[in-house]
């Protein structure tokens, strides 16, 4: 497996990845997803040869705060170290950033995964997070 900067947006492989993990809110608006990629701070992809295994996308200022926007791995490659390798590379590149944040599903598996990489739930830090989302059927 090789991790490299994802510089050339390939819509078919990106939509395939997002569809494979069930993130259809993104695939319903491919133009916004493309624009989001273009405005990201960093996008890294894991490849085996020319086959995309997964990717991580971060936004933020790169100095004081970084938000892991997306971390996706094709289901057939999950639990093989792909997601960990992608996240570790982000942590390495932004090791001097004070806050690296993410929002994810509240499940025992995701909690264990992110805790194993040094993340803590906001509640354990005496913090609370807030999120405002458009309704799923919004344009």
Residue pairs with C-beta under 8 A, 6 or more apart in sequence:
1 46
1 47
1 48
1 53
1 81
1 82
1 85
2 46
2 47
2 48
3 44
3 45
3 46
3 47
3 85
3 86
3 89
4 44
4 45
4 47
5 42
5 43
5 44
5 45
6 37
6 43
6 44
6 45
6 55
9 34
9 37
9 38
11 30
11 34
13 52
14 33
14 37
14 55
15 27
15 30
15 33
17 52
17 54
17 55
17 72
17 74
18 24
18 26
18 27
18 33
18 72
19 27
20 74
20 75
21 72
21 73
21 74
21 75
23 70
23 72
25 136
26 32
26 33
27 33
36 57
36 69
37 43
37 57
39 59
40 57
40 58
40 59
40 69
41 58
41 59
41 60
41 61
41 62
41 66
42 57
42 58
42 62
42 90
42 93
43 55
43 56
43 57
43 58
44 55
44 56
44 86
44 89
44 90
45 52
45 53
45 54
45 55
46 52
46 53
46 54
46 55
46 73
46 82
46 85
46 86
47 53
52 74
53 73
53 74
53 77
53 82
54 71
54 72
54 73
54 74
54 77
54 82
54 83
54 86
55 70
55 71
55 72
55 86
56 68
56 70
56 71
56 72
56 83
56 86
56 87
56 89
56 90
57 68
57 69
57 70
57 71
58 66
58 67
58 68
58 69
58 90
58 94
59 66
59 67
59 69
60 66
60 67
60 97
62 94
62 97
63 96
63 97
64 97
64 98
64 99
65 97
65 98
65 99
65 100
65 101
66 90
66 94
66 97
66 99
66 100
66 101
67 100
67 101
67 102
68 87
68 90
68 100
68 101
68 102
71 83
71 86
71 87
71 102
73 82
73 83
73 86
83 113
84 113
84 116
84 117
87 117
88 117
90 100
91 100
91 117
91 118
94 100
100 119
102 114
102 119
103 129
103 131
104 110
104 114
111 121
122 128
122 129
